[in-house]
Amino acid sequence: MNKAMLVDRMADVTKFSKSTCKECLEAFITTVGKALKQDKQVVLTGFGTWKVQKRKSRVGVNPATGKKMTIPAKKVPTFRAGKALKDLV
């Protein structure tokens, strides 16, 4: 399911217009993104948790040349499904 399909489904379920559902989805995505940028976690009880995880720097291999290189440390967003979502699936 892509974003357009999700908006269509939200409009069917809520009986709101597609444009309203699209605005709500965009607002949700923006809000979660801003919270993660500030290293805050977002918890939707039963659904799941988004948070920022820090990865250490490590040594990797360039697949094209076979040469070793250092992959720098970075922050990555992660999602962990909640119990209700796991039980649903």
C-alpha positions as CSV (number, residue, x, y, z in Angstrom):
1,M,0.0,0.0,0.0
2,N,1.4,3.4,-1.0
3,K,0.5,6.9,0.3
4,A,-2.2,7.5,-2.2
5,M,-3.9,4.1,-1.5
6,L,-3.7,4.8,2.3
7,V,-5.3,8.2,1.8
8,D,-8.1,6.6,-0.3
9,R,-8.7,4.0,2.4
10,M,-8.7,6.6,5.1
11,A,-11.3,8.6,3.2
12,D,-13.5,5.5,2.8
13,V,-13.3,4.7,6.5
14,T,-13.8,8.2,7.9
15,K,-16.1,9.6,5.2
16,F,-13.8,12.7,5.1
17,S,-12.6,14.1,1.8
18,K,-9.4,12.8,0.3
19,S,-7.8,16.2,0.6
20,T,-8.6,16.3,4.3
21,C,-7.2,12.8,4.8
22,K,-4.1,13.7,2.8
23,E,-3.6,16.8,5.0
24,C,-4.0,14.7,8.2
25,L,-1.5,12.1,7.0
26,E,1.0,14.8,6.0
27,A,0.6,16.4,9.4
28,F,1.2,13.1,11.1
29,I,4.3,12.4,9.1
30,T,5.7,15.9,9.7
31,T,5.0,15.8,13.4
32,V,6.7,12.4,13.8
33,G,9.6,13.5,11.8
34,K,10.1,16.7,13.8
35,A,9.9,14.7,17.1
36,L,12.5,12.2,15.9
37,K,14.8,15.1,14.7
38,Q,14.7,16.3,18.3
39,D,15.7,12.8,19.6
40,K,12.2,12.3,21.1
41,Q,10.3,9.1,20.7
42,V,6.7,8.9,19.5
43,V,4.5,6.2,21.2
44,L,1.1,5.2,20.0
45,T,0.0,2.7,22.6
46,G,-0.9,-0.6,21.0
47,F,0.3,0.4,17.6
48,G,4.0,1.0,18.1
49,T,6.9,3.3,18.9
50,W,9.2,5.3,16.7
51,K,12.6,6.4,18.1
52,V,16.1,7.4,17.0
53,Q,18.8,4.8,17.4
54,K,22.5,5.7,17.3
55,R,24.8,3.4,15.2
56,K,28.5,3.3,16.0
57,S,31.0,3.8,13.2
58,R,32.3,0.5,11.7
59,V,34.5,-0.9,9.0
60,G,32.9,-2.0,5.8
61,V,34.0,-3.2,2.4
62,N,33.3,-1.4,-0.9
63,P,31.6,-4.1,-3.0
64,A,32.9,-2.6,-6.3
65,T,36.6,-2.4,-5.3
66,G,36.8,-4.7,-2.3
67,K,38.6,-1.9,-0.4
68,K,38.0,-1.5,3.3
69,M,36.4,1.8,4.4
70,T,35.1,3.3,7.6
71,I,31.3,3.8,7.8
72,P,30.7,6.8,10.0
73,A,28.4,6.8,13.1
74,K,24.9,8.0,12.4
75,K,21.4,8.2,13.8
76,V,18.6,6.2,12.2
77,P,14.9,6.1,12.8
78,T,13.4,2.8,14.0
79,F,9.9,1.5,14.5
80,R,8.9,-1.2,16.9
81,A,5.4,-2.7,16.6
82,G,3.2,-2.7,19.7
83,K,1.3,-5.7,21.1
84,A,-2.0,-4.9,19.5
85,L,-0.4,-4.5,16.0
86,K,1.5,-7.8,16.4
87,D,-1.7,-9.6,17.5
88,L,-3.5,-8.2,14.5
89,V,-1.0,-9.5,12.1
